[in-house]
Amino acid sequence: MVLAQLGGSISRALQQMSNATIIDEKVLNDCLNEITRALLQSDVQFKLVRDMQTNIKKIVNLDDLAAGHNKRKIIQQAIFNELCKILDPGKPSFTPKKGKTSVVMFVGLQGSGKTTTCTKYAYYHQKKGWKPALVCADTFRAGAFDQLKQNATKAKIPFYGSYTESDPVRIAMEGVERFKNENCDLIIVDTSGRHKQEAALFEEMRQVSEATKPDLVIFVMDSSIGQAAFDQAQAFKQSVAVGAVIVTKMDGHAKGGGALSAVAATKSPVIFIGTGEHMDEFEVFDVKPFVSRLLG
Ligand code: GDP
């Protein structure tokens, strides 16, 4: 179910309940089951949805509903709060400071949009007066360096990479070193992806992280991966110290549920979302407006 449809389904479930003459446990359960179904179809992880249903039942008091209070509003508020709770891990991620050197390492599966997102992140900061730089430590995917180089050139962002060196750790170290010397304040390291979670990928990530000592590791996740989001995000978190998440491809047929799962699995906030292939199709992520939109 795409984002726009989720709000509609939840609204319909709430409307049906509001229309019932008597609100008893069955009517409330029917409503919550309907909402649960909508969330699952939007790829929110099963356990998160189940916990949320239990919490809402604890919070919503049937007597209040029966007494003619605005039932729709009470339940809608409870759902809103629960979704915000899932998306807010309770502590903000490390935030780089302009003028002070930070190293930010990007990790994610191949095709997740990692390389595109590195440039978007650099471009976003450059427009705000930062001095970003891009390091291509992806030696696994043929053409990765060319892609980064092309993007970086278009955005006039300095870059570092190699056509001949095959050791990603070495490239990462050299690139970070160079840009530190050039007083760049945001050094972005793009790492290799793989088609699936593999031991070799995680080992490489660990080594690059060990060598470059990033201030922040950003996990990039494709919003269309569905119910696999939780396990994938957790696997990355177990290998490197993921501190923030960027969810890509939130345009088109995006389902929003994966974002909730990624936060729950990494205990890290979503900081930006990708909303298209272009450099400026990139938005700061705010929990409350996102959930409001989700609920329609
Ligand atoms: P990587 O293998 O993870 O580095 O992935 P790439 O950066 O090469 O991206 C894979 C594909 O996804 C490319 O065709 C990108 O243009 C596309 N892409 C990346 N981010 C977005 C996004 O937010 N929206 C859309 N529609 N496409 C995206």
Residues whose N, C-alpha, C, O or C-beta is under 5 A from the ligand:
A	BS01	GDP	L109 Q110 G111 S112 G113 K114 T115 T116 T117 G193 T248 K249 M250 G274 T275 G276 E277 E281
